[in-house]
Amino acid sequence: MIKLKKIAAAKWNGNGLGNAAADWCVVGNENIVIEKLSMYWIARDTSNGMDRRIARGYSRKDLLEILETKI
């Protein structure tokens, strides 16, 4: 089971722009960042100075299930 740690809180983007979801990282693998972009949740690997997308899901739950098979 993957445990997450919040690294950035949800925020209000102003009138007409709505909300931005919180950003998370995987406990034990802090180089893996989980964030919401548009209508997808993505997992990015930020190790070695690179920013590589390693998984994508329609919901955070779907993304975590996919990520469990890859880690």
HELIX and SHEET records of a PDB file:
HELIX    1   1 SER A   47  GLY A   49  5                                   3    
HELIX    2   2 ARG A   60  LYS A   70  1                                  11    
SHEET    1   A 5 LEU A   4  ALA A   8  0                                        
SHEET    2   A 5 ASP A  23  VAL A  26 -1                                        
SHEET    3   A 5 ASN A  29  LEU A  37 -1                                        
SHEET    4   A 5 TYR A  40  ASP A  45 -1                                        
SHEET    5   A 5 ARG A  52  GLY A  57 -1                                        
SHEET    1   B 2 LYS A  11  TRP A  12  0                                        
SHEET    2   B 2 ASN A  19  ALA A  20 -1                                        
END                                                                             
